[in-house]
């Protein structure tokens, strides 16, 4: 029973790390990366559709992304969608390709992005702690129902705490890497 609770808690904690990773991918650095455009949606025949489902997004060089729509008539729509997104990008159409140069980040912008990364990391930590709290309350419920002993309870809570510590250390490692990436000029 405790192993089931532990496995469920670990699954929730891993989801928190995946969520944090996708949040970090949305924070752009000075380098071009296709995941920057993951949040952009395009009006495709009346449906809001993710950009990567209507065009291919590639890295031309480390400061430029290229978007190649699968249908030529989507070019102006894609361009407007990229401009309307809160990414601060200015696409330029050339032939049948949309080029998106990555603007240089100012020191002030970098610090704002580091703040955002720290806030996202804190959300990840809170989510992991919530998973710990839920698992510990399930273990306490088992003890109340006399399905486990107090020693089992203590052992289970210790295992959950070790799991929590390991995942929070992973959050710290991811945050440190993102900060270094953002502050690199």
N, C-alpha and C positions, 0 to 999 in steps of 0.2 A: 504493500500500500504506500509506504513512504517513498519507495522507488518510483511509483507512478506519479506522486506529487512532485518529486524532484525532477522527473523527466518533463512534466508539464511546465514547471517553473523555468527549466533550462530552455524549453522551446519558446516561451514568452520572452526570455532575456535575449535569445538569438534574434528574435523578430525586432526587438528594440535596437539591437546593433545594426540590423539591415536597414531599419528606418533611419537611423542616424547616418549611415553611409549614404543613403539617397539624399538626405538633407544636405550633407557635406558636398555632394556632387552638384547641387544646385547653386552653391556659393562659388562664383567663378573666380578663378585666379587669372593672372595675366596671360596664361596659355590657352590655346584653343583645345576644346575637348567636346566631342559630340553630345555628351550627357548634359551639357549646359542648356541645350534646346529641348530637353525632355519635357519640360513643363509647358511648352508652346503648343497650342491647339489651333487648328485651321478649320474654317467653315467649309466643309466639303459636302456639297449637295445638301445643304441645310443641317448637316450634322457636325458638331464639334468633334474633330478627329485629331489625335496626336500627330504632330508633324512627321515623326518617323514612319507613320503608316501611309503617307502620301508622297514622301520624297526620301531620297537617301542623303544622309548627313555625313560628310567626310572632313578630315583635317587636311587642308592643303599644305600649310606649313604650321609651325608652332604658334603663329599669331593670327591665322586665318582659317575659318570654316567655310566649306562649300556645301550648298544645298542644291540638289538636282531633283526637281519635281518630276514625277512620273507622267504627269499631264501638263503640257505647256500652259494651258489656260489657268492653271493654279498659281503661276508666278506672282502676279500682283497680290493675290489673297495671302500667300505665304509671306511676302514682303511686309504687308500690313500687319499680319499676326506677330511677326518678329518685332516690328517697331512698337506695337501695342503692348507687348510683354514688358514686364518691369525689369528686364535684364540690362537695359541701357545700351543696346546694340543697334547699329545702323547698317542694314544690309544694302548692298549695291548689286544691281542686276547687270550681267554682262553675257549677252547671248542667251543660252538656255541654262545658265548657272547663276545662282545667287551667292555672291561672296560676302562673308561677314567678318570684317577685321575686328580683332579683339582690342579694345582701347587699353592704353597703358593705365595702370592703377596708380592713383596718387597715394601718398602716405596716409592721408585722411581716410580715403576709401578703403585702404588695406586695414586700418584700425577698426573701421566700422564692420568690415567683413569678419575680422577676428572676433569682435563682440558677438556677431550673429552666430559664429561657429561655437563660441562658448555657451550661448543660450541654447543652441541645439544640443550640445553635449549635456547640459544640465537637464534638459527634457529626457534625454536618453537615460541618465542616471536615475531620475525620478521614476521612469517607467520600469527600470530594473528593480528598484527598491519596492515598487508596487507589487511586482511579481513575487518578491521575497515575502512581503507582508501577506499576500494571498496564500502562499504555500505554508507559511507558519501558522496561519489561522486554520487551514485545513488539518494540519498536524495536531493543533490544540483540540479541534473538534473530535479527532480520532481518540485523543486521550480522554476527553469528557465521556465519550461513548464506551470507554474502557476496551477499545479494540487494540490499543498499544500500551506499553508501560511507560513510566516517566523516563526511564533510561533510553527507550526508543525515541521518545519525544526530543530529549536533549541531543541525541545522536543525529536525528533528522534535521533539527534546527541548525546544528553545527555544519552539516553537509550543505544545507541551503545557504548558509552564510558564506561558506567557502566558494560556492557557485557565484554568489552575488559579488564577492570580492574579485573573483577572476574576471567577471564581465565588466565591472566598473574599471578595473585596470585596463581592459581593452578599450573602453571609452576614452580613458586618459591618453592611451597610446595614439588612438585615432585623432584626438583633438590636437595633440602635440605635432603630429605629422601635418595636419591641416594648417596649423598656425605657421609652421616653418615654410610650408608651400606658399601661403599667402604673403608672408613677409619677405620671401626671396625676391630680389629685384631682377 
